[in-house]
Amino acid sequence: MKKLLSAAVLALVTVITGCTSVESTQKFNRMGLGAAGEKAVCVTHVEIPGYYIFGLPIVTGSPKGDGEWSMFRYNQTTTNVVYLLTREAKERKASRVINVQVTKTEIPTLIPFVSKYSLQASGVGIAN
């Protein structure tokens, strides 16, 4: 019974921590973030995490959006994080995104042969 409970808790934690995260802010303390004549409307950050065993995906965030996840799919691509970044900026009424940065990081785990990677993108949405 204890082993079954432990496995269920581990599976739940893995799924919860494997969700896509999309966050935006529109508060800038009256500071300009764009060039002259441009108005910044949001700063957005997207993260697609993923757990892999021997390089094969187990649980990854989904390109469908915030809080979504999928199993056994390789969703950690630049295309997916930039798509989510630009989609969120467009929803915030931005006409373009500047200062886009994409980063992939490996995060150590305590489980042998299991790796966690985080693919992140951020940028500033601009309205002309």
Solvent accessible surface area in square Angstrom, and as a share of the most:
residue,aa,sasa,rsa
1,M,189,0.84
2,K,171,0.73
3,K,176,0.74
4,L,126,0.63
5,L,113,0.56
6,S,72,0.46
7,A,56,0.44
8,A,57,0.44
9,V,80,0.46
10,L,97,0.48
11,A,57,0.44
12,L,107,0.53
13,V,76,0.44
14,T,30,0.18
15,V,34,0.20
16,I,105,0.53
17,T,55,0.32
18,G,0,0.00
19,C,36,0.21
20,T,3,0.02
21,S,30,0.19
22,V,22,0.13
23,E,112,0.50
24,S,30,0.20
25,T,62,0.36
26,Q,93,0.41
27,K,174,0.74
28,F,41,0.17
29,N,140,0.72
30,R,248,0.91
31,M,132,0.59
32,G,73,0.71
33,L,67,0.33
34,G,28,0.27
35,A,67,0.52
36,A,108,0.84
37,G,83,0.80
38,E,41,0.18
39,K,138,0.58
40,A,14,0.11
41,V,21,0.12
42,C,0,0.00
43,V,51,0.29
44,T,1,0.00
45,H,71,0.31
46,V,0,0.00
47,E,43,0.19
48,I,0,0.00
49,P,5,0.03
50,G,0,0.00
51,Y,34,0.13
52,Y,9,0.03
53,I,67,0.34
54,F,142,0.59
55,G,62,0.60
56,L,120,0.59
57,P,25,0.16
58,I,43,0.22
59,V,3,0.02
60,T,0,0.00
61,G,0,0.00
62,S,3,0.02
63,P,38,0.24
64,K,151,0.64
65,G,4,0.04
66,D,92,0.47
67,G,43,0.42
68,E,74,0.33
69,W,102,0.36
70,S,22,0.14
71,M,84,0.38
72,F,140,0.58
73,R,160,0.58
74,Y,118,0.45
75,N,15,0.07
76,Q,5,0.02
77,T,45,0.26
78,T,77,0.45
79,T,105,0.61
80,N,28,0.15
81,V,0,0.00
82,V,46,0.26
83,Y,113,0.43
84,L,1,0.01
85,L,0,0.00
86,T,57,0.33
87,R,83,0.30
88,E,24,0.11
89,A,2,0.02
90,K,153,0.65
91,E,111,0.50
92,R,83,0.30
93,K,162,0.69
94,A,13,0.10
95,S,79,0.51
96,R,108,0.39
97,V,34,0.20
98,I,32,0.16
99,N,101,0.52
100,V,62,0.36
101,Q,125,0.55
102,V,58,0.33
103,T,74,0.43
104,K,98,0.41
105,T,61,0.36
106,E,99,0.44
107,I,68,0.34
108,P,123,0.78
109,T,43,0.25
110,L,183,0.91
111,I,82,0.42
112,P,98,0.62
113,F,142,0.59
114,V,23,0.13
115,S,28,0.18
116,K,35,0.15
117,Y,60,0.23
118,S,1,0.01
119,L,9,0.04
120,Q,54,0.24
121,A,1,0.00
122,S,32,0.21
123,G,4,0.04
124,V,16,0.09
125,G,1,0.01
126,I,0,0.00
127,A,25,0.20
128,N,136,0.70
